[in-house]
Amino acid sequence: MASLEVQTVSTAADKAKVGLAIVLLIAALAGFYLLAKQGALVQWATLIAGLIAAVAVFAVSESGKQLIAFGRDSVREVKKVVWPTRKEAVQMTLYVFGFVVVMALFLWLTDKTLEWLLYDLILGWKK
């Protein structure tokens, strides 16, 4: 099995883009709270515009491109999954519940047997 090495090249420009995205995000949040006296419409417009600008700047950075590629790959993999039918899901759920009941009974019987063995027979502590 060949080992795959992932190399990330992080240039100063890429770091600046990520930094700018963070600054825009903080500015959008600060603007939302500082413009409280201007009204809700101005607050929300500032927040949404700042968030859109931050996402746009991050999306053109190498980290943003990798995140978008990861998202696309994830969606592609989820589409490959064969999901169980409703009948199969109900059957598996009932199997799990049945197993839990059987295990609960087994553990209860084991506990009561050990209690009887230790307390009644060995130690003689009758109830």
N, C-alpha and C positions, 0 to 999 in steps of 0.2 A: 504494500500500500504506500503510495507516494505521499510525502507530506507536502501540503500546500502552504506556502508562506504568503501572508498578506503583508504587503508593504504599503505604508501610508507616507506620501510625500506631503509635507506640510510647509508651504512657503509662507513668507512674511505677508504676502498679499492675501493668502487664504486666511491666515490668522487675523488679519485686519478686517476681512469680511465678517468673520464670526464675531469678532469684537464689536464691530459696528451693529450687527444684528442684536447683540445683547444690549448695547447702548440704546438702540431704537426701542427695544422691548421695555427697558426701564423708563425711557422717556414717555412712552405711551401710557404706562401705569401712573407715572408721576403726573402727566397731563390730565389724566382722568380724575385724579384726586384734587389737583390744584385748580381745576376749572369747575369746581362744584357750584360756584356762584353764577356761572354763565348759563346754567341750565343743563338738563339731562341730555338734550340733543347734542350740544357741543361736547359734553363729556364723552358720550358714546362714539361720536364721530371721531374725536381725537384718539380714543382707545382703538377703534377699529382701523383707522388709517395707520396708526403706529404699528399695530400688529401685522397688517398687510405688508408694510414696508420692511419690518423685521423678517418676516417669512420670505419675502422676495430676495432680500440680501442674503439670507442664509441659504436659500435654494440655489444661488449661483456659486456658492462656495463649494470646495471639494467635499467637505463633510455633508453638506446638504444634498449634493449629487449622489453620494453614497447612501444616504438615508432614503432618498427617493428610489434608488435602484433596489435597496433592500425591501422597501415596501412593495415594489412591483414583483420581486421574486417571491415574497411571502404570499401575495395574492395568487400568483401562478401555482404555488405549492398547495394552497388551500383548495384550489379548483380541482386538484388531482385526488383529493381525499374522497373515498367512497363512504358516504355517511350511511349509517344503519337506517333501515325502514322503521316505521313506528312500531310494527309488530316485533321486530328484533330488539328495539330499545326497551319495550315493555317486558319482553321475556328476560332480557339480561337484568333489568331492575328487579324482577321477581326472584331471579336466581340469587341476586345479592341479598335481598331481604330474607329469603329462605336460609341462606348460609349464615347470616347474622343470628337468626333465631336458633338454628342448630348449635352454633358456637356458644350462644348465651346459655342454652340448656346444658351443654357440655361443661362449661366453666362453673355453672351453678352446682351441678352434680359433683364435680371435682371438689369444689369448695366445701360442700356439705359432707362429702365423704372424708376429706381431710379433717374437718372440724370434729366429726364423730370419732374418727380414729385417734386424733391427738387428745381432745378434751375428755371424751367419755372413756375410751379404752386405756390409753396410756396414762393420763394424768388422773383419771377418775373424778373429774369435775362434772357431776351430773347436774342437769339443769333443773 
